[in-house]
């Protein structure tokens, strides 16, 4: 899970918050409701997630309920990946 959070955090910092200190973005920072991600940025993030992790997100999974924090994003990605045996 931490690997997923680190990957998503690095992407958000690079693409949407260039120059921001990494410690300013933690696992519970509200990305959508605090305006870090607007609708276009959210679409770009969804595209990145789908490409990077080889998963498909449904339209209902592209809002703040699923993508508002790094914790929620990591949980969503983990729920879509095949279970390890």
N, C-alpha and C positions, 0 to 999 in steps of 0.2 A: 504494500500500500504506500509506503513512504517513497518508493521509486516513482510511482505514478504521481504523487503530489509534487515531487521534485521536478519531474519532467514538465508538468503543467505549469508550475510556478515559473520555471525558466522560460517557457514559451510566452507566458503572459508578460513577464518582465521585459523580454526582448521585443515583443511585438507591440505592446500597448502601454508600457511604462518605462521606456528607455531612460536610463539615468537614475531611476528610483533605487533606493537602497533595498536589497533583498529582504532584510529583516522587517521592512515596512509592510510586507505582504506575508501574513501568516495563514495557518490552516483555516482560521475562522473569519478572515477578512471577507466582508460581504461585497462580492464582485459586481453583481448586477444592481442590487438595491442601493448601493452607495455610489453607483455611477462609474465604477472602474471600467466596466464593459457596457458599451451601448449595444444596440441591436446588431449593427454591422460587425462589431468586434465579437459578439456572441456567435454569430454565424461562422466567422473565421475560426473561432475556438472549436466549434462543433466539427467543422471540416478537418481541423488538425487532429482532433481526438479520433474521428472515424478512420482517418488515414493511418495515424500512428499505431492505433491499437487494433485495426482490422475489424471494427464493430460498426453497427448501424444504430443510430439513435432515432427514436420515433419523434414525431413533431411535438408530442406532449413532454418529451424529455429535454427540451431545449429552452426551458424557462428557469426562473429563479429557484423553483422548488428543487431542481436537480443540479443547477450549475452556479449557485450563488456563492459557494465557498469551495476551497480546495478539498475539504473533507467530503462534501457532497459529490463533487466531481469524481474523486477517487472511488467512492462507494458505487457510483453509477458505472464507471468503467469496470470495476471488479465484478459487478453483478452481470455484466455482459460477456465476460471472458469465460472460456471453458473451465470447468472445475478440474483442479489437479487431483490425481489419485495417488 
